[in-house]
Amino acid sequence: MSFDAIQTASVIRFSYLWAREAKRGETEGRKRRPVVVGVRLARPGGDGLLLFPITSQEPGGDQFAVEIPETEKRLGGLNPALRLWIILDEYNEEIVGKSYYLEPSPPLGRFSKTFFLPVMRDFIARRHQAKAVRRR
């Protein structure tokens, strides 16, 4: 298998490390969860990924998050019966091929451009408020 299928808007399983856990000194995500690849950027030392967590826990009023519509849950290979959100006020940064946590498994699915591009535009507008966890 290769990492080629992991592209922007792909939904994959990943050992996500929450910013609050990293702040406490933890280095390992507690469980593999669905995440969406916000961006895959070509770089000479390995492509960079921004990974946003997907959760079934309703975000607090102060969190920047987007609920995933039923159609997009299906496209993303997620359970359409669950309420799910993409959390956008934090993310993990990874380097393809250099990560201990990223596996070359096929994605669960992929969100549509119609849904995901506006989500990423909103993130870019607020990126200065987001917390990055660099997992290199």
Summary of the structure (lengths in Angstrom):
residues: 136
radius of gyration: 13.9
end to end distance: 21.7
largest distance: 41.1
contacts: 380
relative contact order: 0.25
helix: 21%
strand: 31%
